[in-house]
Amino acid sequence: MLLLAAAPLLAAAPERDPGPEIAARAVAVLRARAAALPGPGLLRSYDVRTGADATDFDRVHANCAYSYDNAVAGLALLAAGETMLARRLGDAFLAAQAADRFWRDGRLRNAYAAGPVSRPAALPGWWDAASGQWLEDGYQAGSATGVIAWIMLFWLALRARTGDITYEAAANRAADWVETTQRAARGYTGGTLGFEPAPVRLSWTSTEHNLDLFVAFRGLGRAAAAAHARDFVASMWSAPERRFFSGLTPEGAPNPHSAVDANLWPLLAPDPDPAWTPALDWVLTRHGLPAETPEGVDFNTDRDGIWLEGTAITALALRRAGRAVAARRLTRTLAGQFSPGGLVFATTTPRLTTGLSTGLDQTAPDFLYFRRPHLAATAWTALAGLGADPLRLAT
């Protein structure tokens, strides 16, 4: 009788939330890696393979600290209460902005060499034995509008935590560059690609970038600029499809590409329009794997594997929406994807397509993710586990 009476109680017991576990593990590795820096510095974005197992991806990323990855890692450290360690990353961006090898206008690069910031700030690169020369990557040397926005958001969060106005001043310098060089009739364009002295200006306009800028400009008190960016985001809402387009093509046409971040970050930002709520179900329906009860999301809609950074973003959005059961399915996936070195893998498959390009040829979808331990995936996992919205830390 006791067993029969106990069975329904056991069956109804709530499922354990993996959130605290994944938060603790992800924060621990971020803390350890930031603490290993001798002072201001940036963290390598990927744990790469070496020797005979190394691929071209590993060689290009062996000393690469992507700025976006480090900004999100810094925000995750702040969310976990590790303010002094977060300052090491934030101060590294201050040094990089002040000591660019060419620019003096407040812009920042998409990537820097991992480790302490040199003077001038070194960019990532690799030795090419075939040509006998040191090479650099044009995307890494460029300045994407959205990347700069995330550094601004990180600096504003540091200003809020520390009271140090140096961070706000640096964010305003970066904002001046964006407003001066990237403002278009609708929103702000994508930034630049390539090397000084004449990088190529990217004429497309991104929903994601403008959402990031809206929050950053708002945090800086730049009301007109914030409204200009938010108006663009709102204009990309497709009411018939109940989702966001990813932006405008260089020709000014809506880009129908389906992007997880373009659909979910507007829901995580301050004061989202309630009409945008269905974008979460768009992501689950079009990007979710498996299709019926998603345990992860793909970067695009071909569903050739799980993108773990996007899965963490989706878990946070589900948690924010009060959909705890669905969020737990995704955080369980994240809990099983920690690498031996502590970082979360970028993907669950050896290679993941995105449908995007890293260069000027937008018809060449050469932007790929590989199954390597990834800083940004780890930082978003920490944020998802903590239930901390990085777009609100600066406000």
C-alpha positions in Angstrom: 0.0 0.0 0.0 2.8 2.4 0.8 4.5 1.7 -2.5 1.3 2.2 -4.4 0.6 5.5 -2.6 4.1 6.8 -3.2 4.2 6.1 -6.9 2.1 9.0 -8.0 4.2 11.3 -5.8 7.4 10.2 -7.3 6.0 10.4 -10.9 4.9 14.0 -10.2 8.3 15.1 -8.8 9.7 18.1 -10.7 12.5 17.4 -13.1 15.9 18.6 -11.8 17.0 21.9 -13.3 20.5 21.6 -14.8 20.8 25.4 -14.8 22.9 25.8 -11.5 25.2 23.0 -12.6 26.0 24.4 -16.0 26.3 27.9 -14.6 28.9 26.7 -12.0 30.9 24.8 -14.5 30.9 27.5 -17.2 31.7 30.3 -14.7 34.5 28.2 -13.2 36.4 27.9 -16.5 35.8 31.6 -17.4 37.1 32.5 -13.9 40.2 30.3 -14.2 41.1 31.6 -17.7 40.6 35.2 -16.8 42.6 34.8 -13.6 45.5 33.3 -15.6 45.9 36.6 -17.5 48.7 38.6 -15.9 46.6 41.8 -16.2 44.5 43.3 -18.9 44.1 40.8 -21.7 41.8 38.8 -23.9 40.9 35.2 -23.9 41.4 32.9 -26.9 38.1 32.1 -28.6 38.8 28.4 -29.3 40.8 25.6 -27.9 42.4 24.4 -31.1 44.0 21.2 -32.3 47.8 21.1 -32.8 50.3 19.1 -34.7 49.1 16.5 -37.3 45.5 16.9 -36.2 45.4 20.7 -36.9 43.3 22.0 -39.7 43.2 25.4 -41.5 40.6 26.5 -38.9 43.0 25.6 -36.1 45.9 27.5 -37.6 43.8 30.6 -38.2 42.4 30.6 -34.7 45.4 29.5 -32.7 46.0 33.0 -31.2 42.6 34.6 -32.0 40.5 36.4 -29.4 37.3 37.4 -31.0 36.0 40.7 -29.5 32.4 39.6 -29.4 33.3 36.3 -27.6 35.3 38.3 -25.0 32.6 40.9 -24.5 30.1 38.1 -23.7 32.6 36.3 -21.5 33.1 39.6 -19.6 29.3 40.0 -19.2 29.0 36.5 -17.9 31.8 37.2 -15.3 29.9 40.3 -14.2 26.7 38.3 -13.9 28.5 35.8 -11.7 29.9 38.6 -9.5 33.5 38.4 -10.8 33.9 42.1 -11.3 37.7 42.3 -11.0 38.2 39.5 -13.5 35.7 41.1 -15.9 37.7 44.3 -15.7 40.8 42.5 -17.1 38.8 41.9 -20.3 37.2 45.4 -20.3 40.6 47.1 -19.7 42.1 45.1 -22.5 39.5 46.7 -24.9 40.4 50.1 -23.5 44.0 49.5 -24.4 43.2 48.1 -27.8 41.0 51.1 -28.7 43.8 53.5 -27.5 46.6 51.7 -29.2 45.3 50.5 -32.6 48.1 50.1 -35.0 46.4 52.5 -37.5 43.0 53.9 -36.4 42.5 56.8 -34.0 38.8 57.2 -34.4 37.4 55.0 -31.6 36.6 51.9 -33.6 37.7 48.5 -32.5 38.6 45.3 -34.4 36.6 42.1 -34.7 39.5 40.2 -33.1 42.9 40.7 -31.4 45.7 38.5 -30.5 44.9 36.5 -27.4 46.7 37.4 -24.2 47.9 40.7 -22.9 47.3 43.6 -25.2 50.5 44.9 -26.8 51.2 48.5 -28.0 50.2 48.7 -30.7 47.4 46.1 -30.2 48.4 43.0 -32.2 45.9 41.2 -34.4 45.7 37.5 -34.8 47.7 35.8 -37.5 49.5 32.7 -38.5 52.7 31.6 -40.4 52.0 30.3 -43.8 54.8 27.9 -44.7 53.7 27.6 -48.4 54.2 31.3 -49.0 56.8 31.9 -46.4 54.9 34.8 -44.8 52.8 35.9 -41.8 49.2 36.2 -42.7 46.1 37.9 -41.2 42.4 37.5 -41.8 40.4 40.3 -43.3 37.3 39.7 -41.2 39.3 39.6 -38.0 41.0 42.9 -39.0 37.7 44.5 -39.8 35.2 46.4 -37.6 31.6 45.0 -37.5 29.0 47.3 -36.1 27.4 44.6 -34.0 30.8 43.6 -32.5 31.5 47.1 -31.4 28.0 47.4 -29.9 28.7 44.4 -27.7 32.0 45.9 -26.5 30.0 49.1 -25.7 27.4 47.0 -23.8 30.2 45.4 -21.8 31.8 48.7 -21.0 28.5 50.1 -19.9 27.9 47.1 -17.6 31.4 47.7 -16.1 30.5 51.4 -15.6 27.3 50.4 -13.8 29.2 48.0 -11.5 32.3 50.0 -10.8 31.4 53.6 -11.2 34.5 54.1 -13.4 33.5 56.7 -16.1 36.5 55.6 -18.2 34.4 52.8 -19.6 31.6 55.2 -20.5 34.0 57.6 -22.2 35.4 54.7 -24.3 31.9 53.6 -25.3 31.0 57.1 -26.4 34.1 57.2 -28.6 33.1 53.9 -30.2 29.5 55.2 -30.6 30.8 58.4 -32.3 32.5 56.2 -34.9 29.3 54.2 -35.5 27.1 57.3 -35.8 29.5 59.1 -38.0 30.4 56.3 -40.4 27.5 53.7 -40.3 24.3 55.7 -40.1 22.0 55.1 -43.1 18.5 56.2 -44.0 17.3 53.1 -42.3 19.3 51.9 -39.3 23.1 51.5 -39.2 25.1 49.5 -41.7 27.4 46.5 -41.1 30.8 48.1 -40.5 34.0 47.4 -42.4 35.8 44.4 -43.7 39.5 44.1 -44.5 42.7 46.0 -43.8 43.7 49.6 -43.3 44.1 52.1 -44.8 41.0 51.4 -47.0 38.8 48.6 -45.7 35.6 47.9 -47.6 32.4 49.3 -46.2 29.7 46.8 -45.7 26.4 48.2 -47.1 24.0 45.6 -45.8 22.1 46.3 -42.6 21.6 43.8 -39.8 18.6 43.4 -37.5 20.9 41.9 -34.9 23.5 44.7 -35.1 20.8 47.4 -34.8 19.2 45.7 -31.8 22.7 45.7 -30.1 23.1 49.3 -31.0 19.7 50.3 -29.7 20.5 48.9 -26.3 24.0 50.5 -26.3 22.9 53.9 -27.5 20.1 53.8 -24.9 22.6 53.1 -22.2 24.7 56.0 -23.3 21.7 58.4 -23.3 21.7 58.8 -27.0 18.0 58.8 -27.5 17.9 59.8 -31.2 20.4 57.2 -32.2 18.7 54.5 -30.1 15.4 55.3 -31.7 16.9 55.2 -35.2 18.3 51.7 -34.5 15.1 50.4 -32.8 13.0 51.7 -35.6 15.0 49.6 -38.0 14.6 46.5 -35.9 10.8 47.1 -35.7 10.7 47.5 -39.5 12.2 44.0 -39.9 9.3 42.3 -38.1 7.3 40.2 -40.6 3.8 40.1 -39.1 2.5 37.4 -41.6 5.4 35.1 -40.7 5.6 36.2 -37.0 9.4 36.6 -37.1 12.2 39.0 -38.0 14.0 39.2 -41.2 17.8 39.2 -40.7 18.1 42.7 -42.2 18.5 44.4 -45.6 20.7 43.3 -48.5 23.1 45.8 -50.0 20.4 46.5 -52.6 17.9 47.4 -49.8 15.7 44.3 -50.0 14.6 42.4 -46.9 17.0 39.5 -46.3 14.8 36.4 -45.7 17.6 34.5 -44.0 16.3 33.1 -40.7 18.7 33.9 -37.8 18.3 32.8 -34.2 19.9 35.9 -32.7 17.9 38.3 -34.9 14.7 36.7 -33.6 15.6 36.2 -29.9 17.7 39.2 -28.9 14.8 41.6 -29.5 12.9 39.5 -26.9 15.8 39.8 -24.4 16.3 43.5 -24.8 14.6 46.1 -22.6 11.0 46.9 -23.4 10.3 44.3 -26.2 7.1 44.7 -28.2 4.6 42.0 -27.1 3.8 41.5 -30.7 7.3 40.0 -31.2 6.7 37.1 -28.7 6.0 34.6 -31.5 9.6 34.9 -32.8 10.5 32.4 -30.1 8.3 29.7 -31.5 9.6 30.6 -35.0 13.1 29.7 -33.8 11.9 26.4 -32.1 9.9 25.4 -35.2 12.4 26.3 -37.9 15.7 25.8 -36.1 14.9 23.2 -33.5 16.4 19.7 -33.3 14.6 17.3 -33.1 11.6 19.1 -34.7 9.0 17.8 -32.3 10.6 18.6 -28.9 13.8 20.5 -29.5 16.8 19.8 -27.4 18.9 22.3 -29.3 18.8 24.7 -32.2 20.8 25.0 -35.5 22.3 28.3 -36.7 20.2 28.1 -39.8 17.2 26.1 -40.9 19.0 23.2 -42.7 19.2 21.4 -39.3 22.6 19.8 -39.9 23.5 19.9 -36.2 23.1 21.7 -32.9 24.7 25.2 -32.5 25.4 25.3 -28.8 25.8 29.1 -28.4 22.4 29.5 -30.0 21.0 26.7 -27.9 22.1 28.6 -24.7 20.5 31.8 -26.1 17.3 30.0 -26.8 17.3 28.4 -23.3 17.6 31.9 -21.8 14.8 33.2 -23.9 12.6 30.3 -22.9 13.4 30.8 -19.3 12.6 34.5 -19.7 9.2 33.6 -21.3 8.4 31.3 -18.3 8.7 28.1 -20.4 10.8 26.2 -17.9 10.2 22.7 -19.2 11.4 23.6 -22.7 14.3 25.5 -21.2 15.4 22.5 -19.2 15.5 20.3 -22.3 18.1 22.7 -23.8 20.1 23.1 -20.7 20.4 19.3 -20.4 21.9 19.3 -23.8 24.4 22.0 -22.8 25.3 20.0 -19.6 26.6 17.2 -21.8 28.7 19.4 -24.1 31.6 20.5 -21.8 35.0 19.7 -23.3 37.9 18.1 -21.2 39.4 21.6 -21.0 36.2 23.0 -19.5 34.8 25.1 -22.4 31.6 24.2 -24.1 31.9 22.9 -27.6 30.7 25.1 -30.5 28.7 22.3 -32.1 27.5 18.8 -31.6 28.7 17.8 -35.1 32.1 17.9 -36.7 31.1 20.8 -39.0 28.1 23.1 -38.9 26.9 25.3 -41.8 25.5 28.8 -41.3 24.5 29.9 -44.8 26.5 33.1 -44.2 29.7 34.5 -45.7 32.8 35.8 -44.0 33.8 37.9 -47.0 32.5 40.2 -49.7 31.2 37.4 -51.8 27.8 36.9 -50.2 27.1 34.0 -52.4 29.9 31.9 -50.8 28.5 30.5 -47.5 32.0 29.9 -46.1 31.2 30.8 -42.5 31.3 27.4 -40.7 31.4 26.3 -37.1 33.5 23.3 -36.1 33.4 21.1 -33.0 36.0 23.0 -31.0 35.7 24.2 -27.4 34.3 27.7 -27.8 34.5 30.8 -25.5 31.2 32.3 -26.6 29.3 29.1 -26.3 30.6 28.8 -22.7 29.8 32.4 -21.8 26.2 32.0 -23.1 25.9 28.7 -21.2 26.9 30.6 -18.0 24.3 33.3 -18.7 21.6 30.7 -19.5 22.3 28.8 -16.3 22.4 32.0 -14.2 19.2 33.3 -15.9 21.1 36.5 -16.6 20.2 38.6 -19.6 23.4 40.3 -20.9 21.4 42.9 -22.8 20.1 44.2 -19.5 23.3 44.3 -17.5 24.2 47.7 -18.8 20.9 49.3 -17.8 
